[in-house]
């Protein structure tokens, strides 16, 4: 049954990719779906790109073990800050200005917004460097689940996932990814609810599970009775950094922001905001809530020997074969949707903003699409090779780069991108300052972690601080550096002044 479900799932994914080939003949169609994607597809594309196996297996297990049910705050933050506020603050303005500037990627947006070729190239290099380890980390959560559910080598799973994702993304581009994301999102919604109910029932229900968790003690963490079932958990400060990075961080991630470029109209933005928020609340909130009960299975879990990635698979190991099959497809869905989003973002950026800019400024639309497809293969191959190296040699370094990647990208781009949508005073120098500060800080965190203050030795804490620093750096540097060209800025912001006719239910007349 498990194998039959997997084969059916893969067949549907590939079928959708082949069906969407007609929408992927030019750059606009391949990268943005012709800017005609509706609210449900956009909202689910945003949500499924947000949550991968890293969240379900890695983060939910790790932070649930550390903070108990208080880890649910990470999921709530993902819904309110990472989804609701992201759509409200960035959605409409990103869609309007990116179309006005004819930009399909984040580096292209910076290049057109500030009239700077170097800024565009610099942004594309940062994305290229830091998206590869992020992409490789997506495979990490799958190994234990496949080991639990199937008797096939994990190497085969990596290659299978990589090949199938490549087929449907290369064939159908963004539209195929969006449709598949919708299907994968529905699987994730149903799967997480079913798994939570099943796991809690195995411990006597919700109230019995909470009572059992309240009786768990770990004096190495806290001497407070019932702390793992408490409102804020044993370490609210570090939990706050987790909430901040995993929630606010989405505002600066190229593969997330790019979803706003493709949405088709005002009504879709309103509906997408609600759908995306509910999706995040169920999936992310559910994942972290489930992970919070991990210590009820402490008799079967050895963190020292097997790490935090063993928490969630152990919790699920006694479920029925049907539920285990659902979990495997759930995690595959989460990982494949995020992988497809990342490789489209990275390959389109490298083609449009780097190769075309440096080697062939007159590159035709058809040739750009060809190079994007070629680079999709390259990115997926590199990520699969890195995942295989990690699996075969037990190298943990690659997995740790997930936090570094997220922190570097969000720290570099969040502040300059958001301020550029709202303020005419942001300067090129301020963008460079944010780019360099976060990239250097997070790279230094890899090699000189021991020299950092204790609170910044964690890549998550360091990434959150990088984001907050960017919000201060950009306006301060903008005050003391050369002002942007007035005509360039006025042209960029002219898009917001265009008149649009709407019905009275949207806006009252005079």
C-alpha positions, 0 to 999 in steps of 0.5 A, a space after each residue: 500500500 505504501 509503495 502504491 501510494 508513492 507511485 500514484 503520487 509521483 505519477 500525478 506530479 509528473 503528469 501536472 508538469 507535462 500538462 503545464 508545458 504550454 505555460 513555460 515557453 518564455 521567461 515570464 511564463 516559466 518563472 512567474 506563471 505569466 503573473 496570472 496565478 490565483 489566490 489558492 495556488 499562490 497561498 499554497 505555493 507560499 506555504 509549501 515553500 515555507 515548510 519542508 522536512 527541515 521543519 517537520 522532522 528537524 525543527 519540530 523535533 529539536 525545539 519541541 524537545 527543548 521547549 515543550 508545547 511552548 514550541 507551538 509559539 514558533 508555529 503561531 509566529 510563522 502564521 501571524 508574522 511569516 504569513 499574515 503580516 508578510 502578505 499585508 505589508 509586502 504582497 500588494 506593493 511587491 506585485 505592483 512595483 515588480 511588474 512596473 520595473 519588469 523584474 522577475 527576480 529579487 536581484 533584478 528588482 534591486 538592479 532596476 529599483 536603484 539603477 545598479 548593475 553591480 547591486 543586481 550581480 551582488 544580490 545574485 551571488 549571495 543567493 547562489 552561494 547561500 541557497 545551495 546548502 539550504 537546498 541540500 538540507 531539505 533531504 535531511 529529514 527524509 532519511 529516518 522516515 524512509 528507514 522506518 517505512 521502507 527497506 530501501 537505501 536512503 541514497 535511492 530516495 535522494 536520487 528519486 526525489 531529485 529526479 522527479 522534482 527536476 522532471 516536473 519543474 523543468 517541464 512545467 516551470 512555475 505553474 506546474 510547481 504552483 499546481 503541485 504545491 496545491 496538491 502537496 499542501 492539501 496532503 500536508 494539511 490532512 496529514 498533520 491533523 491525522 498524525 497529531 490525533 493519532 499520536 495524542 490518542 496513543 498517550 490517552 488523549 490531549 489532556 492525558 498527554 499534557 498531564 504526562 508532559 507536566 510530570 516530565 523533569 530534566 534538571 539539566 534544562 530547568 528545575 521548575 515543575 511542569 515547565 515543558 507543559 507551560 505557556 513559555 517553556 524553560 527558555 523563552 529568550 532562545 525560543 523568541 529568537 527561533 520565532 523571530 528567525 523562522 517568522 520574520 525571515 520569510 520577508 527576505 527570502 527570494 523564493 518566498 517573496 517571488 510568490 508575490 510577483 506572480 499573483 494575478 489581482 487584488 482579490 487574489 491578494 486578499 484571499 491569499 492572505 487569509 488562506 496562507 495564514 490558516 495554512 501556516 497555522 495548521 501546518 507549522 502550528 501543528 508540527 511544533 505542537 506535535 514536537 512538544 510532546 516528544 519527551 513522552 517518548 523519551 524511553 525510546 529516544 537517545 538524543 546524545 546518540 541519534 540527535 534531534 532528528 530521531 524525535 519525530 520518527 520515533 513518535 510516529 514509529 508505532 502508527 498504523 501502516 496507512 498513517 505511516 504511508 501518509 506521513 512519508 508522503 507528507 514529508 516528501 510533499 513538504 520537501 519537494 515543494 520547497 525544493 522546486 521553489 528553491 531551484 526555480 529561484 536560484 536558477 532564474 536568478 543566476 541566468 537573468 541576473 548573472 549570466 545575462 548581465 555579464 556574458 550575454 546582455 542580448 540573450 533571447 527569451 528562449 535561450 534564457 529559459 533553456 539556461 534556467 532549465 539547465 541550471 535547475 538540473 545543476 542545482 538539484 544535482 549539487 544538492 543531491 550530491 551534498 545530501 549523499 555525502 552527508 549521508 555516507 560520511 555522517 558529516 553534520 556540517 551541511 545540515 548546520 548550514 540550513 540555519 546559516 543560509 536562512 540567516 544570511 539571506 533574510 539578513 541581507 535582503 529583508 531590510 533593503 527590500 522592504 524599505 525600498 517598497 515604501 521609502 524613496 530615501 533608501 540608497 545603494 550604499 545602504 543595500 550594500 551595507 546590509 548585503 555585506 553585514 549579514 553575509 560576512 556575519 553568518 559566514 564568520 559564524 561558521 568558522 569562528 563560532 567560539 569567538 562569538 558572544 554566547 547568545 550569538 553562537 547559535 546560527 538561529 540567534 545570529 541570523 535573527 540578530 542579522 535581520 534586526 541589525 539590517 532594519 537599523 543599518 539601512 536607514 542609518 546608512 541611507 542618511 549619510 550616503 549619496 542620495 538616490 537619483 530623483 528621476 529614478 526614484 520617482 519613476 519607481 514610485 509612479 506605479 503606486 499613483 496610477 489610478 485604478 477603477 474599482 467597485 464601491 464595495 472596495 472603495 467608497 466614492 466621493 
